[in-house]
């Protein structure tokens, strides 16, 4: 949960223009987690969660 929270906070600061860019070095990375299944050490897909929250809360259309 802390790794996801770190990435969400970073993503929101970049999207809001508070900082010009960012790079999150977090463990676990989250990239193995599926929508309803944890895999490896990843319980949550932090990138997918951050992207979805940006779309929902800030109406961000495109996410690279």
C-alpha positions as a Markdown table, in Angstrom:
| # | Residue | x | y | z |
|---|---|---|---|---|
| 1 | Unk | 0.0 | 0.0 | 0.0 |
| 2 | Unk | 2.8 | 2.4 | 0.7 |
| 3 | Unk | 4.4 | 1.8 | -2.7 |
| 4 | Unk | 1.0 | 2.6 | -4.4 |
| 5 | Unk | 0.6 | 5.6 | -2.3 |
| 6 | Unk | 4.0 | 7.0 | -3.1 |
| 7 | Unk | 3.4 | 6.6 | -6.9 |
| 8 | Unk | -0.1 | 8.1 | -6.6 |
| 9 | Unk | 1.2 | 11.1 | -4.8 |
| 10 | Unk | 4.1 | 11.6 | -7.3 |
| 11 | Unk | 1.7 | 11.2 | -10.3 |
| 12 | Unk | -0.7 | 13.8 | -8.9 |
| 13 | Unk | 2.1 | 16.3 | -8.2 |
| 14 | Unk | 3.4 | 16.0 | -11.8 |
| 15 | Unk | -0.1 | 16.2 | -13.3 |
| 16 | Unk | -0.9 | 19.3 | -11.2 |
| 17 | Unk | 2.3 | 20.9 | -12.2 |
| 18 | Unk | 3.8 | 21.1 | -8.7 |
| 19 | Unk | 6.9 | 19.3 | -10.0 |
| 20 | Unk | 8.1 | 19.0 | -13.7 |
| 21 | Unk | 8.6 | 15.3 | -13.7 |
| 22 | Unk | 9.3 | 12.3 | -11.4 |
| 23 | Unk | 10.6 | 8.8 | -11.2 |
| 24 | Unk | 9.4 | 6.4 | -8.5 |
| 25 | Unk | 11.8 | 3.8 | -7.3 |
| 26 | Unk | 9.4 | 1.7 | -5.2 |
| 27 | Unk | 9.2 | -1.9 | -4.0 |
| 28 | Unk | 7.3 | -3.9 | -4.9 |
| 29 | Unk | 7.0 | -2.4 | -8.3 |
| 30 | Unk | 3.5 | -3.7 | -8.8 |
| 31 | Unk | 3.9 | -4.7 | -12.5 |
| 32 | Unk | 3.2 | -8.4 | -11.9 |
| 33 | Unk | -0.2 | -7.9 | -10.2 |
| 34 | Unk | -3.3 | -8.6 | -12.3 |
| 35 | Unk | -6.7 | -7.0 | -11.9 |
| 36 | Unk | -7.9 | -9.6 | -9.3 |
| 37 | Unk | -4.8 | -11.6 | -8.6 |
| 38 | Unk | -1.5 | -10.8 | -6.8 |
| 39 | Unk | 1.6 | -12.3 | -8.5 |
| 40 | Unk | 5.2 | -12.4 | -7.4 |
| 41 | Unk | 5.6 | -9.9 | -4.6 |
| 42 | Unk | 3.1 | -7.5 | -6.3 |
| 43 | Unk | -0.3 | -7.2 | -4.5 |
| 44 | Unk | -1.4 | -4.1 | -6.4 |
| 45 | Unk | -0.6 | -2.8 | -9.9 |
| 46 | Unk | 0.5 | 0.7 | -8.8 |
| 47 | Unk | 0.8 | 2.1 | -12.3 |
| 48 | Unk | -2.8 | 1.0 | -13.2 |
| 49 | Unk | -4.1 | 2.4 | -9.9 |
| 50 | Unk | -2.3 | 5.7 | -10.4 |
| 51 | Unk | -3.5 | 6.0 | -14.0 |
| 52 | Unk | -7.1 | 5.3 | -13.1 |
| 53 | Unk | -7.1 | 7.8 | -10.3 |
| 54 | Unk | -5.7 | 10.5 | -12.6 |
| 55 | Unk | -8.4 | 9.8 | -15.1 |
| 56 | Unk | -11.1 | 9.9 | -12.4 |
| 57 | Unk | -10.0 | 12.8 | -10.2 |
| 58 | Unk | -8.2 | 15.1 | -12.7 |
| 59 | Unk | -9.9 | 14.1 | -15.9 |
| 60 | Unk | -6.5 | 13.2 | -17.5 |
| 61 | Unk | -7.2 | 11.8 | -20.9 |
| 62 | Unk | -3.9 | 10.4 | -22.1 |
| 63 | Unk | -1.3 | 8.7 | -19.9 |
| 64 | Unk | 2.1 | 7.5 | -21.2 |
